[in-house]
Amino acid sequence: MAAARRAQYVSTSTADDVEVDRPARQRLLSCPVIRESLVREKEDIMVRTHVLKREGHAVLLKSVINFRDISSFNHTIRPGIIFRSARPKVACTYDAEYLIKRLGIKTIIDLREEDEAGEDDDKGNMGIFKPCSIETALKDDISPLLLRIPLARRSSYARTVVARATVREVLHMGARRAMGLFSAAHHAESVAVGKRIIDRDGLLGMNKMILKHSPKEILDILKLCATPQRHPILIHCSHGKDRTGLASALILAAVGVDVKDIVSDYVASDTLGGVELCTKEVSDKHQGVLRPEEWGSAQVELILDTFKHIDDTYGSFEKFLSDQVKLTHSWHHRLNEALLRTDFGDDVA
């Protein structure tokens, strides 16, 4: 099984060949029966997550929530290579020792912008991870390293707001922002209008924005995952749910993981703590502007609609990787070599 999946990317297939040979994941996304089945199976997925928790494979930390190995739901992925979580800055001594000494985390990928991260880099028990450029990380075998690779930049939000706003909203925001030079209240009102525009498209709109405006960042993440000297890697944002969830889904899809297992990894945030934290922060910080029920949950439909959007917009997931992200055949091969297991046979699901 693993050998067959690896061969898919080792071959010299043309773009047209790939289109004819598209993975079942992409062919099934538009099928209502399959979609409804996956939505109904969310309860079963949650049961799988609880089993992982009970057996100690998914939740191993005391203070860092939403933590798991992205191989937890799929046996074709090498375990102990890529982990995901909410922000690790809150790590207690036990968590830090577990991450650094037991798991041997060498690289942290922070998907937040610097102003959102605040002073996380220099605080707490994870302060030994030092900022580094992507070029240095890919070239030199040094650790532990912190790489800031922001998904959903403020500039991307701004372009999205302008593109989606009505003329009245644009004028209103512009006037309030100008008045904000003299009154913080007017500036806050302008920001609130922008958030309401973002809220109209919800998390799917945010994912579409990331896919459109952050191809270089996605490429950097995939390259780091394809570089053994950077392993093990911990990927996180604030809650470990949305940006981290999308990054994890793209990594898994890039190496041919089945859609059900990608969905399982994504919606596991509902039981691993990410949803509670996210819902609380949305309610506290964005009350009346962002909908907690939209931004505070990890829905099956969201990840399915995200991949369907990729299919509809870019032709296929493979074309998205090659044409939008600019992932070369060589790097794609290295990613499969780094993440796919070879130590089991076709009898292992």
C-alpha positions as CSV (number, residue, x, y, z in Angstrom):
1,M,0.0,0.0,0.0
2,A,2.7,2.5,1.0
3,A,4.8,1.5,-1.9
4,A,1.9,2.1,-4.3
5,R,1.3,5.5,-2.9
6,R,5.0,6.4,-3.1
7,A,5.1,5.2,-6.7
8,Q,2.3,7.6,-7.6
9,Y,4.7,10.5,-6.9
10,V,7.9,8.8,-8.1
11,S,6.5,8.3,-11.6
12,T,7.1,10.8,-14.4
13,S,3.4,11.3,-15.1
14,T,2.3,14.4,-16.9
15,A,-0.2,16.9,-15.6
16,D,-2.8,15.2,-17.8
17,D,-1.9,11.8,-16.5
18,V,-2.4,13.0,-12.9
19,E,-5.8,14.4,-13.8
20,V,-7.0,11.1,-15.2
21,D,-5.5,9.3,-12.2
22,R,-6.8,11.7,-9.5
23,P,-7.0,10.2,-6.0
24,A,-10.3,8.9,-4.8
25,R,-10.3,11.7,-2.2
26,Q,-10.9,14.3,-4.9
27,R,-13.5,12.3,-6.9
28,L,-15.6,11.7,-3.8
29,L,-15.8,15.3,-2.6
30,S,-18.6,16.3,-4.9
31,C,-20.7,13.2,-4.1
32,P,-23.6,14.2,-1.7
33,V,-23.9,10.6,-0.4
34,I,-20.3,10.4,0.6
35,R,-20.4,13.9,2.2
36,E,-23.5,13.1,4.2
37,S,-22.0,9.8,5.3
38,L,-18.9,11.5,6.6
39,V,-21.0,14.2,8.4
40,R,-23.0,11.4,10.0
41,E,-19.9,9.6,11.0
42,K,-18.6,12.5,13.0
43,E,-19.9,10.9,16.2
44,D,-17.9,7.7,15.3
45,I,-14.8,9.9,14.7
46,M,-15.2,11.5,18.1
47,V,-15.4,7.9,19.6
48,R,-12.1,7.2,17.8
49,T,-10.6,10.3,19.4
50,H,-11.8,9.3,22.9
51,V,-10.1,5.9,22.4
52,L,-6.9,7.7,21.5
53,K,-7.2,9.8,24.6
54,R,-7.9,6.8,26.8
55,E,-4.9,4.9,25.3
56,G,-2.6,7.9,25.7
57,H,-1.9,8.4,22.0
58,A,-3.6,11.8,21.5
59,V,-3.4,13.7,24.7
60,L,-0.1,13.5,26.5
61,L,0.3,17.0,27.8
62,K,-1.1,18.7,30.9
63,S,-1.3,22.4,29.9
64,V,-0.8,22.5,26.1
65,I,-4.2,21.6,24.6
66,N,-5.2,20.1,21.2
67,F,-2.0,18.2,21.0
68,R,-1.6,15.1,18.8
69,D,0.6,13.3,16.3
70,I,-0.8,13.8,12.8
71,S,-0.3,10.0,12.3
72,S,-2.9,9.3,15.0
73,F,-5.7,8.5,12.5
74,N,-3.7,7.0,9.7
75,H,-1.2,4.2,9.8
76,T,0.6,5.1,6.6
77,I,2.2,8.2,8.2
78,R,5.4,7.7,10.2
79,P,4.6,8.4,13.9
80,G,6.7,10.8,15.9
81,I,7.5,13.1,13.0
82,I,4.9,15.8,12.8
83,F,2.9,17.0,15.8
84,R,0.2,19.7,16.1
85,S,-1.2,21.7,19.0
86,A,-2.4,25.0,20.4
87,R,0.3,27.5,21.4
88,P,3.0,25.8,23.4
89,K,4.0,28.9,25.2
90,V,1.8,27.8,28.1
91,A,3.7,24.5,28.5
92,C,4.3,23.6,32.1
93,T,7.6,22.0,33.1
94,Y,6.2,18.5,32.5
95,D,5.0,19.4,29.0
96,A,8.2,21.1,28.0
97,E,10.3,18.2,29.1
98,Y,8.0,15.8,27.3
99,L,8.1,17.8,24.1
100,I,11.8,18.5,24.2
101,K,13.4,15.5,25.9
102,R,11.0,12.6,25.2
103,L,9.6,13.5,21.8
104,G,12.8,15.4,20.8
105,I,11.0,18.3,19.1
106,K,13.7,20.1,17.0
107,T,11.5,22.5,15.1
108,I,8.5,24.6,16.0
109,I,6.4,26.1,13.2
110,D,4.3,29.1,14.5
111,L,1.5,30.0,12.0
112,R,0.8,33.3,13.7
113,E,2.2,36.8,12.8
114,E,4.7,38.3,15.2
115,D,2.2,40.8,16.8
116,E,-0.3,38.0,17.5
117,A,2.3,35.8,19.1
118,G,3.4,38.7,21.3
119,E,6.3,37.7,23.6
120,D,5.7,33.9,23.3
121,D,9.1,33.4,21.7
122,D,11.0,34.4,24.9
123,K,8.6,33.3,27.6
124,G,7.9,30.1,29.4
125,N,9.5,26.7,29.3
126,M,9.7,26.7,25.5
127,G,12.0,29.7,25.3
128,I,14.9,27.6,24.1
129,F,13.5,27.6,20.5
130,K,15.2,30.4,18.7
131,P,13.9,32.2,15.6
132,C,15.4,31.2,12.4
133,S,14.9,31.8,8.6
134,I,13.5,29.1,6.3
135,E,16.7,29.2,4.3
136,T,18.8,28.4,7.4
137,A,16.4,25.7,8.6
138,L,16.5,23.9,5.3
139,K,20.3,24.1,4.9
140,D,21.8,23.7,8.4
141,D,21.4,20.9,10.9
142,I,20.9,23.1,14.0
143,S,18.2,23.0,16.7
144,P,16.0,23.8,18.4
145,L,14.5,26.3,16.0
146,L,11.4,28.4,15.8
147,L,10.1,29.3,12.4
148,R,7.3,31.9,12.0
149,I,5.4,31.1,8.9
150,P,2.2,33.1,9.1
151,L,-1.0,31.9,7.5
152,A,-3.9,34.4,7.3
153,R,-1.7,37.5,7.3
154,R,-3.3,40.9,8.1
155,S,-2.6,42.0,4.6
156,S,-4.5,39.1,3.2
157,Y,-7.5,39.9,5.5
158,A,-7.3,43.5,4.3
159,R,-7.4,42.5,0.6
160,T,-10.2,40.1,1.3
161,V,-12.2,42.7,3.2
162,V,-11.9,45.2,0.4
163,A,-12.8,42.6,-2.2
164,R,-15.9,41.5,-0.3
165,A,-17.1,44.8,1.0
166,T,-19.9,46.8,-0.5
167,V,-19.3,50.4,-1.6
168,R,-21.1,51.6,1.5
169,E,-19.0,49.4,3.8
170,V,-15.8,50.6,2.2
171,L,-16.8,54.2,2.6
172,H,-17.9,53.6,6.2
173,M,-14.7,51.9,7.1
174,G,-12.6,54.6,5.5
175,A,-14.5,57.4,7.2
176,R,-14.3,55.7,10.6
177,R,-10.6,54.8,10.2
178,A,-9.9,58.5,9.4
179,M,-11.9,59.6,12.4
180,G,-10.0,57.0,14.4
181,L,-7.0,59.3,14.3
182,F,-8.8,61.4,16.8
183,S,-11.0,58.7,18.5
184,A,-10.1,55.1,19.3
185,A,-13.8,54.3,19.3
186,H,-14.1,55.2,15.7
187,H,-11.1,53.1,14.8
188,A,-12.5,50.1,16.7
189,E,-15.8,50.5,14.8
190,S,-14.0,50.4,11.5
191,V,-12.2,47.2,12.6
192,A,-15.6,45.7,13.7
193,V,-17.0,46.4,10.2
194,G,-14.1,44.6,8.7
195,K,-14.6,41.6,11.0
196,R,-18.3,41.4,10.1
197,I,-17.3,41.2,6.4
198,I,-14.9,38.3,7.2
199,D,-17.6,36.7,9.3
200,R,-19.9,36.5,6.3
201,D,-17.7,33.9,4.6
202,G,-16.7,32.2,7.9
203,L,-14.0,29.7,8.2
204,L,-14.3,28.5,4.6
205,G,-13.7,32.0,3.5
206,M,-10.6,32.1,5.7
207,N,-9.3,28.9,4.2
208,K,-9.9,30.2,0.7
209,M,-8.0,33.3,1.6
210,I,-5.0,31.3,2.9
211,L,-5.0,29.0,-0.2
212,K,-5.0,32.1,-2.5
213,H,-2.6,34.4,-0.7
214,S,-0.2,32.1,1.2
215,P,1.2,29.6,-1.3
216,K,4.8,30.5,-0.4
217,E,4.0,29.8,3.3
218,I,2.4,26.5,2.4
219,L,5.4,25.5,0.3
220,D,7.7,26.4,3.2
221,I,5.7,24.2,5.6
222,L,5.8,21.2,3.2
223,K,9.5,21.6,2.6
224,L,10.2,21.6,6.3
225,C,8.1,18.4,6.7
226,A,10.1,16.9,3.8
227,T,13.5,17.7,5.6
228,P,14.5,14.9,8.1
229,Q,17.0,17.1,9.8
230,R,14.1,19.3,11.0
231,H,12.2,16.4,12.5
232,P,10.4,16.1,14.8
233,I,8.3,19.2,14.1
234,L,5.5,20.8,16.2
235,I,3.1,23.0,14.2
236,H,0.8,25.4,16.0
237,C,-1.2,28.6,15.9
238,S,-3.3,30.0,18.8
239,H,-5.9,27.3,19.3
240,G,-4.4,24.6,17.1
241,K,-7.7,24.3,15.3
242,D,-8.1,26.5,12.1
243,R,-4.7,27.4,10.6
244,T,-3.1,24.4,12.2
245,G,-6.0,22.2,11.1
246,L,-5.7,23.4,7.5
247,A,-1.9,23.0,7.5
248,S,-2.3,19.4,8.8
249,A,-4.9,18.6,6.2
250,L,-2.7,19.9,3.4
251,I,0.3,17.9,4.6
252,L,-1.8,14.7,4.9
253,A,-3.5,15.2,1.5
254,A,-0.1,15.8,-0.1
255,V,1.0,12.3,0.8
256,G,-2.2,10.7,-0.3
257,V,-4.0,10.1,3.0
258,D,-7.7,9.1,2.7
259,V,-10.3,11.9,3.1
260,K,-11.9,10.1,6.1
261,D,-8.6,10.1,8.0
262,I,-8.0,13.8,7.1
263,V,-11.5,14.6,8.4
264,S,-10.8,12.6,11.6
265,D,-7.6,14.5,12.3
266,Y,-9.4,17.9,11.7
267,V,-12.5,17.4,13.8
268,A,-10.6,15.8,16.7
269,S,-10.2,19.4,17.9
270,D,-13.8,19.1,19.1
271,T,-12.7,16.7,21.8
272,L,-9.1,17.7,22.4
273,G,-9.7,21.2,23.8
274,G,-9.2,23.5,20.8
275,V,-12.9,24.2,20.3
276,E,-13.5,25.3,24.0
277,L,-10.6,27.7,23.9
278,C,-11.5,29.1,20.5
279,T,-15.2,29.6,21.4
280,K,-14.3,31.4,24.6
281,E,-11.9,33.7,23.0
282,V,-14.3,34.5,20.1
283,S,-17.1,35.2,22.6
284,D,-14.8,37.4,24.8
285,K,-12.9,39.3,22.2
286,H,-15.3,39.5,19.3
287,Q,-18.7,39.5,20.9
288,G,-21.4,40.6,18.5
289,V,-19.0,40.6,15.5
290,L,-17.9,37.0,14.9
291,R,-20.2,34.1,15.4
292,P,-18.9,31.6,18.0
293,E,-20.8,28.7,16.5
294,E,-19.0,29.4,13.2
295,W,-15.5,30.1,14.4
296,G,-15.5,27.9,17.5
297,S,-16.1,24.5,16.0
298,A,-14.3,22.0,13.8
299,Q,-16.9,20.9,11.2
300,V,-16.7,17.9,8.8
301,E,-18.3,20.0,6.1
302,L,-15.6,22.7,6.4
303,I,-12.7,20.5,5.5
304,L,-14.7,18.8,2.7
305,D,-15.7,22.1,1.3
306,T,-12.2,23.3,1.5
307,F,-10.9,20.4,-0.7
308,K,-13.9,20.8,-3.0
309,H,-12.9,24.5,-3.4
310,I,-9.3,23.4,-4.3
311,D,-10.7,21.0,-6.8
312,D,-13.1,23.5,-8.4
313,T,-10.6,26.4,-8.4
314,Y,-7.3,24.8,-9.3
315,G,-8.5,21.7,-11.2
316,S,-7.3,19.1,-8.7
317,F,-5.3,18.9,-5.5
318,E,-2.2,17.9,-7.5
319,K,-2.5,21.0,-9.7
320,F,-2.9,23.1,-6.6
321,L,0.4,21.8,-5.3
322,S,2.3,22.1,-8.5
323,D,0.7,25.3,-10.0
324,Q,-0.3,27.4,-7.0
325,V,2.1,26.2,-4.3
326,K,4.9,25.5,-6.7
327,L,5.8,22.2,-5.0
328,T,8.3,20.6,-7.4
329,H,8.3,16.8,-8.2
330,S,11.6,16.5,-6.3
331,W,10.2,18.1,-3.2
332,H,7.0,16.1,-3.4
333,H,9.0,12.9,-3.7
334,R,11.1,14.0,-0.6
335,L,7.9,14.7,1.3
336,N,6.6,11.2,0.6
337,E,10.0,9.7,1.5
338,A,10.0,11.6,4.8
339,L,6.4,10.9,5.9
340,L,5.2,7.6,4.5
341,R,5.9,4.4,6.3
342,T,7.3,1.3,4.6
343,D,7.3,-1.1,7.5
344,F,3.9,-2.7,7.0
345,G,2.1,-4.6,4.4
346,D,-1.2,-4.3,2.5
347,D,-3.1,-5.9,5.3
348,V,-2.7,-2.9,7.5
349,A,-5.5,-0.3,7.0
